[in-house]
Amino acid sequence: MNQDKLANAGGIGASLFLVPATADRLVLGRTLAAPLLSSSSQEVERAKLRGHPDLLELVAPDGKERIGIAQVRDLIRSAQFSPVQGDRKVCLIPRAEALTPEASNALLKIMEEPPRGLAFVLLADHPSDLLPTIVSRSRVVRYTGASSNEIQSQFQHAGYSEEEATWLTRQSLRDGEADVLMSAPIDLQNALTASRTFLATADILQHIEACLGNDVVLRQQAFCQLLLRLESQDPDLMTAGIRVLATQDRDVLVQFLHELLACSFEILRSATSSSPLDADETRELLDRVGADRLLAFCLAIGDAHQSLRVYGPIEGNLLSLFLGFKGAVHAR
């Protein structure tokens, strides 16, 4: 998608960009918003690189996961003033799913009657993460970014083997993790071995911490092992594990479910194209769990995700999801 198309996609009003999970939201958001600020190429480049006085970035406060109504009220006050250097002002919300219900409703009001010359650029994984009324007020644009082949080529260019690059491309990476792995390549084979060794003796609290942590390789292996614990209905997972998860912020749990879902789908996909790097783990999972039950579990994760988004009971949702794993059967 080139810059002219981005500008046309945005226009004056609101645009909701559905972006890949691996995207660096702030960098991508500035790139998407920049053409709306000004017709000056110099101003556009400035907005991409360093931000811009007319680019109003609505993000969660330091140390917080959610965007509250106070941040939206600050935005409303700033939006009343004329642009400083650009042709118009743009409100960028890199993580629109982080809006609290109160903040979402306050934002909706200004979206319905925006000050003259104010545009909105919102980024999210999926439209269901937002209020339907916000989605209905926005142009929805699916931003695919680089293709899997392009990302794999970038990993190979960074020094990974073709096999390693394929494995990394297929993982559920968080914002900026792909860039880190490319700029500072790791010894993937050793990292996989170390992760398996650690998880072989890890207690449930260490296991959950690995699933929530920032070590890409350990996290992926931890989710695979979590599925095996679910298959055996591990009592530690059903008690202490769920209690630990229930203490996390809802956004952390939504990410946990997203990554558990991505791991489950990747295992299903590996039934026809498994990587030698994790062939033993995926073969064991498929043999013990079965493709039909794993697919049914993926559907159940989607239901749990939606329930958490509307503030359903956390511990009850997780217990229902985990206990249901053993008897899940995919309806044909």
C-alpha positions in Angstrom: 0.0 0.0 0.0 1.7 3.2 -1.1 1.5 6.6 0.5 -1.1 8.0 -1.9 -3.4 5.1 -1.2 -2.8 5.5 2.5 -3.9 9.1 2.3 -7.0 8.2 0.3 -7.8 5.4 2.7 -7.6 7.7 5.7 -9.3 10.9 4.4 -10.9 13.2 6.9 -12.8 11.1 9.4 -11.7 7.8 11.0 -9.8 4.8 9.6 -9.3 1.6 11.4 -6.3 -0.4 10.2 -6.3 -4.1 11.0 -2.7 -4.9 11.4 -0.6 -8.1 11.9 0.3 -9.1 15.4 4.0 -8.7 14.6 3.6 -5.1 13.7 5.4 -2.3 15.6 2.2 -0.4 16.3 3.7 3.1 17.0 6.1 3.1 14.1 3.4 1.7 11.7 0.8 4.1 13.1 3.0 7.1 12.4 3.6 5.9 8.9 -0.1 5.5 8.3 -1.0 8.9 9.9 1.8 11.0 8.3 0.3 11.5 4.9 -2.9 12.9 6.5 -1.1 15.6 8.4 0.3 17.6 5.5 0.9 17.8 1.8 4.6 18.7 2.5 6.9 15.7 2.1 9.2 17.2 4.7 6.4 17.3 7.3 5.4 13.7 6.4 8.9 12.4 6.9 9.2 14.3 10.2 6.0 12.7 11.4 7.2 9.2 10.5 10.5 9.6 12.3 10.0 11.7 15.3 6.3 12.4 15.7 4.7 15.8 14.9 3.1 18.6 16.9 -0.2 18.0 15.1 -0.1 14.2 15.6 -2.0 13.5 18.8 -0.9 10.1 20.0 -3.5 8.5 22.3 -1.6 5.8 24.3 -1.8 4.3 27.8 0.1 6.2 30.6 3.5 4.8 31.6 3.0 1.7 33.7 -0.6 1.2 32.6 -2.1 -1.3 30.2 -5.3 0.6 29.4 -6.2 4.0 27.9 -8.5 5.8 30.3 -11.1 8.5 30.0 -8.6 11.1 31.3 -6.4 10.5 28.2 -9.4 11.0 25.9 -10.4 14.2 27.7 -6.8 15.5 27.2 -7.2 14.6 23.5 -10.5 16.5 23.2 -8.9 19.6 24.7 -5.9 19.4 22.4 -8.1 18.9 19.3 -9.9 22.2 19.8 -6.8 24.2 18.7 -5.8 24.8 15.1 -3.0 22.8 13.5 0.5 24.1 14.4 2.4 23.1 11.3 0.3 20.7 9.3 -2.8 21.0 7.2 -4.8 19.2 9.8 -4.5 17.3 13.1 -4.6 13.6 13.3 -5.4 11.5 16.4 -3.4 8.2 16.3 -4.4 5.3 18.6 -1.8 2.6 18.0 -3.6 0.2 20.4 -7.2 0.9 20.1 -8.2 -2.3 21.9 -6.6 -0.8 25.0 -9.4 1.8 25.4 -11.5 1.2 28.5 -15.3 1.1 27.9 -15.6 4.7 29.4 -12.7 5.9 27.2 -14.3 4.3 24.1 -17.6 6.0 24.7 -15.9 9.4 25.2 -13.9 8.9 22.0 -17.1 7.9 20.2 -18.6 11.3 21.0 -15.8 13.3 19.5 -15.7 10.9 16.5 -19.4 11.6 15.9 -18.8 15.4 15.9 -15.1 16.0 15.4 -13.6 19.5 15.3 -12.9 20.7 11.8 -9.8 19.2 10.2 -9.4 16.3 12.7 -8.8 12.8 11.4 -8.5 9.5 13.3 -6.2 6.6 12.7 -6.8 3.6 14.9 -4.9 0.3 14.8 -6.1 -3.1 16.1 -5.8 -6.8 15.5 -9.5 -7.4 14.9 -12.7 -5.2 14.7 -14.3 -7.3 17.5 -11.7 -5.7 19.9 -13.5 -2.4 19.7 -17.0 -1.0 20.3 -19.1 -1.8 17.2 -20.2 1.9 17.1 -16.5 2.9 16.7 -16.0 0.4 14.0 -19.1 1.6 12.2 -17.8 5.2 12.2 -14.5 4.1 10.6 -13.2 3.0 7.3 -11.8 -0.5 7.9 -8.6 -1.2 6.1 -6.8 -4.5 6.4 -3.0 -3.8 6.4 -1.1 -6.9 5.6 2.4 -5.5 5.7 5.2 -7.7 4.5 4.3 -11.2 3.3 5.5 -14.3 5.1 8.0 -14.9 2.2 9.4 -11.4 2.6 9.7 -11.8 6.4 11.4 -15.2 6.0 13.9 -13.6 3.5 14.6 -10.9 6.0 15.4 -13.5 8.7 17.7 -15.3 6.3 19.4 -12.1 5.4 20.0 -11.5 9.1 22.0 -14.8 9.2 19.4 -17.5 10.1 19.3 -20.7 8.0 16.3 -21.3 5.8 14.9 -23.8 8.3 15.4 -21.4 11.2 13.9 -18.5 9.2 10.8 -20.6 8.4 10.4 -21.5 12.1 10.7 -17.9 13.3 8.3 -16.6 10.6 5.6 -19.0 11.7 5.7 -18.0 15.4 3.4 -15.5 17.0 5.8 -12.6 17.6 4.9 -9.5 19.6 5.5 -5.8 18.6 9.1 -5.3 17.6 10.3 -8.9 18.3 11.0 -9.6 14.7 13.2 -6.5 14.4 15.1 -7.5 17.6 15.7 -11.1 16.3 17.0 -9.7 13.0 19.2 -7.0 14.5 20.7 -9.3 17.1 20.4 -12.9 15.8 20.2 -15.7 18.4 21.5 -19.2 18.3 18.1 -20.7 17.7 19.1 -24.4 18.0 20.7 -23.8 21.4 17.8 -21.6 22.5 15.3 -24.4 21.7 17.4 -27.0 23.6 17.7 -24.7 26.6 14.0 -24.0 26.6 13.1 -27.7 26.5 15.6 -28.4 29.4 14.1 -25.6 31.5 10.5 -26.7 30.9 11.2 -30.3 31.7 11.6 -29.5 35.4 9.7 -26.2 35.6 6.8 -26.0 38.1 3.5 -24.5 37.1 4.3 -21.0 38.2 7.5 -21.0 36.1 5.6 -22.5 33.2 3.0 -19.7 33.3 5.7 -17.1 33.7 7.4 -18.5 30.5 4.1 -18.2 28.6 3.7 -14.6 29.6 7.4 -13.7 29.3 9.4 -12.0 26.6 11.7 -14.9 25.6 10.3 -15.8 22.1 11.7 -19.3 21.9 10.9 -20.2 25.6 7.4 -18.8 25.2 6.6 -20.8 22.1 7.8 -24.0 23.8 5.9 -23.2 26.9 2.6 -22.9 25.0 3.3 -26.3 23.4 3.9 -27.9 26.8 0.8 -26.1 28.2 -1.3 -28.0 25.7 0.2 -31.3 26.9 -0.7 -30.3 30.5 -4.2 -29.6 29.3 -4.4 -33.0 27.7 -3.4 -34.7 31.0 -5.7 -32.3 33.0 -2.7 -31.4 35.1 -4.1 -30.5 38.6 -1.4 -27.8 39.2 -2.5 -26.1 36.0 -6.2 -26.3 37.0 -5.6 -24.8 40.4 -2.5 -22.7 41.0 -2.0 -22.0 37.2 -5.5 -20.6 36.8 -5.2 -18.6 40.0 -1.9 -17.0 38.7 -3.5 -16.2 35.3 -6.6 -14.7 37.0 -4.4 -12.1 38.8 -3.1 -10.7 35.4 -4.6 -7.7 33.7 -7.2 -8.5 31.2 -5.1 -7.2 28.4 -2.3 -9.6 29.4 -4.8 -12.5 29.4 -6.2 -11.5 26.0 -2.6 -11.6 24.7 -2.1 -15.0 26.4 -5.2 -16.4 24.7 -4.2 -14.9 21.3 -0.8 -16.6 21.6 -2.3 -19.9 22.8 -4.6 -19.8 19.8 -1.7 -19.0 17.4 0.3 -21.9 18.8 -2.7 -24.3 18.4 -3.2 -23.3 14.8 0.5 -23.6 14.1 0.4 -27.2 15.4 -2.6 -28.0 13.2 -0.7 -26.5 10.3 2.4 -28.6 11.1 0.4 -31.7 10.5 1.2 -31.3 6.8 4.3 -29.2 7.0 6.1 -29.6 10.3 9.5 -28.1 10.8 12.4 -30.4 11.8 13.1 -27.9 14.6 10.0 -28.8 16.6 8.8 -32.0 14.8 8.9 -34.1 18.0 6.8 -31.8 20.0 4.2 -31.2 17.4 4.0 -34.9 16.5 3.5 -35.8 20.2 0.8 -33.1 20.6 -1.1 -34.3 17.5 -0.9 -37.9 18.5 -2.1 -37.3 22.0 -4.7 -34.6 21.3 -5.9 -35.1 17.7 -6.6 -32.5 15.1 -10.4 -32.4 15.6 -10.1 -31.7 19.3 -7.4 -29.1 18.8 -9.6 -27.3 16.3 -12.5 -27.4 18.6 -10.3 -25.9 21.3 -9.3 -23.1 19.0 -13.0 -22.2 18.7 -13.4 -22.3 22.5 -10.4 -20.0 22.8 -12.3 -17.5 20.6 -15.3 -17.7 22.8 -13.2 -17.1 26.0 -11.5 -14.1 24.2 -14.8 -12.5 23.6 -16.0 -13.1 27.1 -12.9 -11.5 28.6 -13.4 -8.5 26.3 -16.8 -7.9 27.8 -15.5 -8.3 31.3 -16.7 -11.8 32.0 -15.4 -13.6 35.2 -11.7 -14.3 34.6 -11.2 -17.4 36.7 -14.5 -19.0 35.6 -13.7 -18.4 32.0 -10.3 -20.0 32.2 -11.5 -22.9 34.2 -14.3 -23.6 31.7 -11.8 -23.3 28.8 -9.2 -25.6 30.4 -11.6 -28.2 31.7 -13.4 -28.3 28.3 -10.1 -29.2 26.5 -10.3 -32.9 27.4 -13.7 -33.5 25.9 -13.6 -31.0 23.0 -14.9 -32.5 19.8 -15.1 -30.6 16.6 -18.6 -30.6 15.2 -18.4 -31.5 11.5 
